[in-house]
């Protein structure tokens, strides 16, 4: 079979079997339980499969992975390294991906979120998949300016956050702020704010506060606005997410 994914990165962990799986356009290796494969955005491959196996695929859009890199390590997203890997041994990342599979099968969204966060962290501290720093980069936001902007966003999530305010913090025009923020953080300022509002909403949904009150505390214009954004970004509603968290407690 052929595999090609031009619009994101793929992480695969073999859970059971794999000895009958061999990559045809690479080294003559066969899979095994616990083997890790990484297919970066734009990669393609050819495989021969002669036996049954069980594995988990985690598909991650490039901008989401770069945003997570910047958020987790406070580093410019252009320092992210994403090599291709076939049947690697990476125990920490494998364990996190196995937890993603277990949480998904159990319908435990909170646990799945935590497992994906752990997977990203394990990925980026491994020298093979991001721990190695490439050559210095030019342009983009300085670390100090990037921190000032993201700290401001975090402190004002319950308020209207304008591009003009963020540009003023950076000492840039709004046009240049958008371009340099995306270059350094992987997403637009709006995308970063939406993600942080969603993260705060998820944390607050673990308690019993009314959803309308949570929407206000997270900077959404209304409960319906939060519900619409929440469902678009997670595939479920705030009330259903709250119920899944309660069921898993």
N, C-alpha and C positions, 0 to 999 in steps of 0.2 A: 504494500500500500504506500501511497505518497502522502506526505504531510507538508502543509504550507500554511502559515498564519502571518499575513502581512500587517495585521492591525493590533498586535499585542504580543506579550511574552507568555510562554507556556512552561509551567513546572510540572513534571510528572514523577510520581513515586510508584514503584512497583510494590504492591502489597502482598500479592501471592503469585507464585509462578514467575515466568519471564524467561526461562531457559530456552524456550522455543521462539524467542524474539531476537532478531539480529538486524543491525543497521547495514544496509547494502552499500551506501555511499560514504562509509567511514571505516574505522578500524573494525576488524572482524571480531566483535565482542557480542556476547549474548547477555540477556538480562538476568536478574536474580532478585529475590525478595529484598527490598531495601535499596535497590538501585535507583539513582536519581538521574533524570534527564532535564536539561534546560534548553529550550528552543527560543532564542532571542527573536524579537520582532524582525520580520523579513526573512527569517531562516526557512529553508526547505530541506526535506530529507526523504529517503526511500527506505522502506522496511520490509523484511520478510517475517511473517508470523506463521508458525507451524503448530502452535499449541495454545491452549487457553491460559489466560492470566487475568489478574485483577490489579487495577492501578487507579490512582487518582490524578486528575488533571486540574491544575489551578491556572486559569486564564487571567492575566492582569494587563489592563491597558497601559501603554508606555507612560502616559502622563500621570496615572495613578501611582505607578511604581516610583517615578521620579519625585512626586510629591511626598510619598512615604519616606524616601531616602532623605530628603531635606528636613522633613518634620522630625524624623527619628534621630538623626545625627547632626543636625544644624550645619549641614554642608551644602555647597552649591550642587544642584542636581546633575550638572555636567561632569562631575567627578564620579558619577555612578558607572560601574563597569558591569557589563552583561555579556560574558562569553558564552559560547555554546558548550554544552556538556552532554556526554553520552555514557550512561551507566557509571556515574561517579559514586563514591562512598562519602557521604556527608551526613553523619548521624544526627546532628542537631537539627538541620533543615529537614531531614527525613522524618524525625519525630514530630516536628511541627506540622508537616503536610499530612502525616497520619492522623493527627488530631483534627485537622480540617475535615478529613474524610469522615471520621467518627462523629464529629459535631453536625456535619451536613446530613448524614444518615439519621441522626437522632432529632433533627429539626431544631437544634439548639443554636440560635443565631449568635447569642452573646459569646458562647464558647468558640464558635467559628471565627468571629471577629478577633478574639484573643489569639487564636491559633494562627490566623493570617498575619497578625502583627508580629508574633514570635517568628514566623517563617521569614518575613522580611528582614527582621533583625539578624537572624541566623545567616541569611543570604549575604548581607552586607558586611558582616564582620569576618567572613571567610575570605582569605586572600585570593582564592580562585574566582570569587564571584563579586568582588567589589571592595574588598579590604585593601587592595593595592591602589595607591593613589597615582593617577596618571600625571602627565605633564601639567604644569600650571596653566590656568585658563585666563583669557582676557575678557574684558567687559563684564556685564552682569552686575549684580549688587554686591557690595562688600559684605562680609559676615556681620559687621556691626550694624549696618543699615538694614540688612535682612532681619536681624533679631529685633531691631526697633519696630519694624513694620509688623512682624508676626506677634510681638508682645502687645502692640497696640490693638491688633485685631482681637487677640484673646481677651483683653481687658474691656473691650467694647462690643462683644458679640450681641448683647441685648439692645444695642442701639443701631441707628443707621450709620453705616460705614461708607463713606464716599471715596471715590477714586482721587478726588482733589485732596482729601485729608491725607491719604497714603502718600500721594506725590509730594505733599508739603513736608512730611516726615523724612522722605528720602532726599528732598532738595532737588527734585527732578520735575520735568513736565509730565503731565498725565500720559502722554504718548510714550515717552521714554520709560516711565515707571512700568507701564504694562509690558513693554518689550523686555525690559531687564528683569522684571519679576518672573515672567514666564521662563526666561532663560535660566535663572538661578533656582527656581522652585518647581519647575515642571508643569505648572498650571497657571492660569490667569489669577489675578487678585480675587476675582469673583469666585472662581473655583475653589481657592483656598478658604475663603470665608464660608462658603457653603459646606465644605467638608468639616470645618471646625464647629459650625452650628449643629451639624448632624451629630458629631461626636458628643457635644454637650447634651443634645436632646436624648441620645441613647443613655447617657449616664443618669439623667434626671428621670427617665422613664422607669428606672429600677425602683423608684419610690412611688408614693401614691398621689402625688400632686396632680391636679386636673391638667389634661393635655393642653387646654387653652392657655393655662398659666405657664406651662413649659414652653409653648410656642412663643409667648411674649418674652420669656427669659432668654430665649435663644435668638431673638431678633427677627423672628418671622412675623409678617404682618397680620396673620390670623392663624387659627387652628387649621383651616382648610389649606392655607398656603404651606404650612409645615407638613401636612399630610401628603400634599402633592409632591413636594420635594423629597420627602422621606421615601415615598413609594418609588419615585423615579430612581433614587440612588441605591435603595436596598431591596426593592422588589416586594416590600410588605408595608403595611400601615403602622403608624405609631402604636395603636391599640393592640394590633396583632403582635408586634414586637414586644410590647410590655407583657402580654400573656405568655409568650414563649420564654421570656426571662423568668416569670413567676413559676412556670411549669418546671423549669430546670433547677430552681432553687431547692 
